[in-house]
Amino acid sequence: MNRKMTLLGSAAIVVIVLDQLTKAWIRGSEAWQYRDLIEGWLAFHYIHNPGMAMGIDFLDTRMVSILALLATIGISTYVLRNLAQVTQGYALLMGFILGGAIGNLIDRFVLAIAGGYGGILEGHVTDFIHFTLEINGFAVFPYIFNVADMAISTSVVILLVFSKRFMPPTAPSTEA
């Protein structure tokens, strides 16, 4: 159990630190805020995202922040209560997910106050990584994201694809 808790916590801390460092760097580096890294493939496009992932913006920023906080608390509670039954890989991946969620929550709780445009829960998430690939004029992935989003998305995909390997075992059915 201690090893799983260490994996969970270490993964979360690594993601939070990398996420916040890269966001602080892009906010303070005007020369890098709008730059092609690999022409036609990858660029930095710095934005403030007041809504949810993938540009979903049908709720007020404060409501999005509250929902994100509640989801993070719920996921954390579930993982911590079931830590004894989960695999080490599951603990690691959930650490990446929680680290990403907390990284984005930090933006939501702090950036509006630091930027002088609002109060707690009104912060916009810093996004800047943009895959610019187009096929026949159609953007393959038009969304702009950050390190926290990468940690969350990648971990969820790995959990889905390799669910039998990483998901906690379920109790056998007692029905006849």
C-alpha positions in Angstrom: 0.0 0.0 0.0 2.9 2.4 0.8 4.4 1.8 -2.7 1.0 2.6 -4.3 0.6 5.7 -2.3 4.1 6.8 -3.2 3.4 6.2 -6.9 0.1 8.1 -6.7 1.6 11.0 -4.9 4.9 11.2 -6.9 3.1 11.1 -10.2 0.7 13.8 -9.1 3.5 16.0 -7.9 5.6 15.6 -11.1 2.6 16.5 -13.3 1.7 19.5 -11.1 5.3 20.8 -11.1 5.8 20.3 -14.8 2.4 21.8 -15.6 2.9 24.9 -13.5 6.5 25.5 -14.6 5.6 25.3 -18.3 2.6 27.5 -17.9 4.6 30.1 -16.0 7.3 29.9 -18.7 4.9 30.5 -21.6 3.1 33.3 -19.7 6.5 35.1 -19.2 8.1 34.3 -22.6 6.4 36.5 -25.2 8.8 35.3 -27.9 7.5 31.7 -27.4 3.8 32.4 -27.0 3.0 32.2 -30.7 5.7 30.1 -32.4 5.7 27.2 -34.9 7.8 24.4 -33.5 7.4 22.0 -36.4 5.9 23.7 -39.4 2.5 22.3 -40.2 2.5 20.0 -37.2 3.1 21.6 -33.8 3.0 25.2 -32.4 2.7 27.2 -29.3 -0.5 29.3 -29.3 -0.9 30.9 -25.8 -4.5 31.3 -24.7 -6.6 31.7 -21.5 -9.3 29.1 -21.4 -12.3 30.2 -19.2 -14.3 27.1 -20.0 -13.7 23.3 -20.1 -11.6 21.0 -22.2 -11.8 21.3 -26.0 -13.4 24.7 -26.0 -16.6 23.6 -24.3 -17.9 26.8 -22.9 -21.6 26.6 -21.8 -21.1 27.2 -18.1 -19.9 30.2 -16.2 -16.1 30.0 -15.2 -17.0 29.8 -11.5 -19.3 26.9 -12.1 -16.7 25.1 -14.2 -14.2 25.6 -11.4 -16.6 24.3 -8.8 -17.4 21.2 -10.9 -13.7 20.6 -11.5 -13.0 20.8 -7.8 -15.9 18.4 -6.9 -14.7 16.0 -9.6 -11.2 16.1 -8.3 -12.3 15.5 -4.7 -14.5 12.6 -5.9 -11.8 10.9 -7.9 -9.3 11.4 -5.0 -11.7 9.9 -2.5 -12.4 6.9 -4.7 -8.8 6.2 -5.4 -7.7 6.6 -1.8 -10.5 4.3 -0.5 -9.6 1.6 -3.1 -5.8 1.9 -3.0 -5.3 -1.4 -1.4 -7.1 -3.2 -4.2 -5.6 -1.4 -7.2 -2.5 -2.3 -9.2 0.6 -0.2 -9.1 0.0 0.9 -12.7 -3.5 2.0 -11.9 -2.1 4.1 -8.9 0.5 5.7 -11.2 -2.0 6.6 -13.9 -4.5 7.9 -11.4 -1.7 10.0 -10.0 -1.1 11.5 -13.4 -4.9 12.2 -13.7 -5.1 13.8 -10.3 -1.9 15.8 -10.9 -3.4 17.2 -14.1 -6.7 18.0 -12.5 -4.9 19.8 -9.6 -2.6 21.7 -12.1 -5.6 23.1 -13.9 -7.4 23.8 -10.6 -4.4 25.9 -9.5 -4.9 28.1 -12.6 -8.7 28.4 -11.8 -8.0 29.4 -8.2 -5.0 31.7 -8.6 -4.7 33.3 -12.0 -7.7 35.6 -11.8 -6.4 37.1 -8.6 -2.8 37.2 -9.9 -3.9 38.7 -13.2 -6.3 41.2 -11.6 -9.3 40.1 -13.7 -11.4 38.4 -11.1 -11.6 36.5 -7.8 -11.1 32.9 -6.6 -12.7 30.4 -8.9 -12.6 32.8 -11.9 -9.2 32.0 -13.2 -8.7 30.9 -16.8 -6.5 27.8 -17.5 -3.3 28.5 -19.4 -3.2 26.5 -22.7 -0.5 26.7 -25.3 0.3 23.4 -27.0 -1.4 23.2 -30.4 -1.2 20.4 -33.0 -1.6 22.4 -36.3 -1.8 19.4 -38.7 -4.5 19.8 -41.3 -5.7 17.3 -43.9 -7.6 18.7 -46.9 -8.1 21.9 -45.0 -9.5 20.1 -41.9 -7.8 20.6 -38.6 -7.0 17.1 -37.3 -6.9 18.3 -33.6 -7.9 21.9 -33.4 -7.8 22.2 -29.6 -5.1 23.9 -27.6 -4.0 22.2 -24.4 -1.3 22.0 -21.7 0.8 19.5 -19.8 -2.0 18.8 -17.3 -4.4 18.0 -20.1 -1.8 15.7 -21.7 -1.4 13.8 -18.4 -5.1 13.4 -18.0 -5.9 12.4 -21.6 -3.0 10.1 -22.0 -3.7 8.3 -18.7 -7.4 7.9 -19.5 -6.6 6.4 -22.9 -4.1 4.0 -21.4 -6.6 3.0 -18.8 -9.2 2.3 -21.4 -7.0 0.5 -23.9 -5.3 -1.6 -21.2 -8.1 -1.8 -18.8 -7.6 -5.5 -18.0 -4.0 -4.9 -17.0 -4.5 -1.7 -15.0 -8.0 -1.6 -13.7 -8.6 -3.0 -10.2 -10.0 -6.5 -10.2 -13.7 -6.8 -9.7 -15.3 -9.2 -7.2 -16.7 -12.4 -8.8 -20.4 -12.4 -9.2 -22.3 -14.4 -6.6 -25.5 -14.7 -8.7 -26.5 -18.2 -9.8 
